[in-house]
Amino acid sequence: MVVLLHMMSVQVTEFERLSSDYPNCLDFGEIFTSLLKDPTTRNPDYLLKDGHLFKGTRLCVP
């Protein structure tokens, strides 16, 4: 039996920049700003975690 292991790595460049792009984003700017001002805002679909916006488990990319 031959086993081939393949390792794949993904590196995201400028990941930290995403949080600074949210406020001006046409798609996510309003949601991001409202969650930033008041994290208890009733928006069950979105979550602000460590400065990044998520919809469910998906990262929102501005």
MODELLER restraints for C-alpha pairs under 7 A, 6 or more apart:
rsr = mdl.restraints
at = mdl.atoms
rsr.add(forms.Gaussian(group=physical.xy_distance, feature=features.Distance(at['CA:18:A'], at['CA:61:A']), mean=6.94, stdev=0.5))
rsr.add(forms.Gaussian(group=physical.xy_distance, feature=features.Distance(at['CA:18:A'], at['CA:62:A']), mean=6.84, stdev=0.5))
rsr.add(forms.Gaussian(group=physical.xy_distance, feature=features.Distance(at['CA:19:A'], at['CA:51:A']), mean=5.54, stdev=0.5))
rsr.add(forms.Gaussian(group=physical.xy_distance, feature=features.Distance(at['CA:19:A'], at['CA:52:A']), mean=5.61, stdev=0.5))
rsr.add(forms.Gaussian(group=physical.xy_distance, feature=features.Distance(at['CA:21:A'], at['CA:62:A']), mean=6.34, stdev=0.5))
rsr.add(forms.Gaussian(group=physical.xy_distance, feature=features.Distance(at['CA:22:A'], at['CA:28:A']), mean=6.16, stdev=0.5))
rsr.add(forms.Gaussian(group=physical.xy_distance, feature=features.Distance(at['CA:22:A'], at['CA:29:A']), mean=5.18, stdev=0.5))
rsr.add(forms.Gaussian(group=physical.xy_distance, feature=features.Distance(at['CA:22:A'], at['CA:32:A']), mean=6.40, stdev=0.5))
rsr.add(forms.Gaussian(group=physical.xy_distance, feature=features.Distance(at['CA:22:A'], at['CA:62:A']), mean=5.87, stdev=0.5))
rsr.add(forms.Gaussian(group=physical.xy_distance, feature=features.Distance(at['CA:23:A'], at['CA:29:A']), mean=4.32, stdev=0.5))
rsr.add(forms.Gaussian(group=physical.xy_distance, feature=features.Distance(at['CA:23:A'], at['CA:32:A']), mean=6.51, stdev=0.5))
rsr.add(forms.Gaussian(group=physical.xy_distance, feature=features.Distance(at['CA:23:A'], at['CA:33:A']), mean=6.19, stdev=0.5))
rsr.add(forms.Gaussian(group=physical.xy_distance, feature=features.Distance(at['CA:25:A'], at['CA:62:A']), mean=5.67, stdev=0.5))
rsr.add(forms.Gaussian(group=physical.xy_distance, feature=features.Distance(at['CA:28:A'], at['CA:62:A']), mean=6.81, stdev=0.5))
rsr.add(forms.Gaussian(group=physical.xy_distance, feature=features.Distance(at['CA:32:A'], at['CA:53:A']), mean=6.76, stdev=0.5))
rsr.add(forms.Gaussian(group=physical.xy_distance, feature=features.Distance(at['CA:34:A'], at['CA:41:A']), mean=6.96, stdev=0.5))
rsr.add(forms.Gaussian(group=physical.xy_distance, feature=features.Distance(at['CA:35:A'], at['CA:41:A']), mean=6.06, stdev=0.5))
rsr.add(forms.Gaussian(group=physical.xy_distance, feature=features.Distance(at['CA:35:A'], at['CA:48:A']), mean=6.69, stdev=0.5))
rsr.add(forms.Gaussian(group=physical.xy_distance, feature=features.Distance(at['CA:45:A'], at['CA:55:A']), mean=5.51, stdev=0.5))
rsr.add(forms.Gaussian(group=physical.xy_distance, feature=features.Distance(at['CA:45:A'], at['CA:56:A']), mean=6.08, stdev=0.5))
rsr.add(forms.Gaussian(group=physical.xy_distance, feature=features.Distance(at['CA:46:A'], at['CA:53:A']), mean=6.90, stdev=0.5))
rsr.add(forms.Gaussian(group=physical.xy_distance, feature=features.Distance(at['CA:46:A'], at['CA:54:A']), mean=5.54, stdev=0.5))
rsr.add(forms.Gaussian(group=physical.xy_distance, feature=features.Distance(at['CA:46:A'], at['CA:55:A']), mean=4.48, stdev=0.5))
rsr.add(forms.Gaussian(group=physical.xy_distance, feature=features.Distance(at['CA:46:A'], at['CA:56:A']), mean=6.36, stdev=0.5))
rsr.add(forms.Gaussian(group=physical.xy_distance, feature=features.Distance(at['CA:47:A'], at['CA:53:A']), mean=5.83, stdev=0.5))
rsr.add(forms.Gaussian(group=physical.xy_distance, feature=features.Distance(at['CA:47:A'], at['CA:54:A']), mean=5.11, stdev=0.5))
rsr.add(forms.Gaussian(group=physical.xy_distance, feature=features.Distance(at['CA:47:A'], at['CA:55:A']), mean=6.35, stdev=0.5))
rsr.add(forms.Gaussian(group=physical.xy_distance, feature=features.Distance(at['CA:48:A'], at['CA:54:A']), mean=6.30, stdev=0.5))
rsr.add(forms.Gaussian(group=physical.xy_distance, feature=features.Distance(at['CA:53:A'], at['CA:59:A']), mean=6.13, stdev=0.5))
rsr.add(forms.Gaussian(group=physical.xy_distance, feature=features.Distance(at['CA:53:A'], at['CA:60:A']), mean=5.54, stdev=0.5))
rsr.add(forms.Gaussian(group=physical.xy_distance, feature=features.Distance(at['CA:54:A'], at['CA:60:A']), mean=5.39, stdev=0.5))
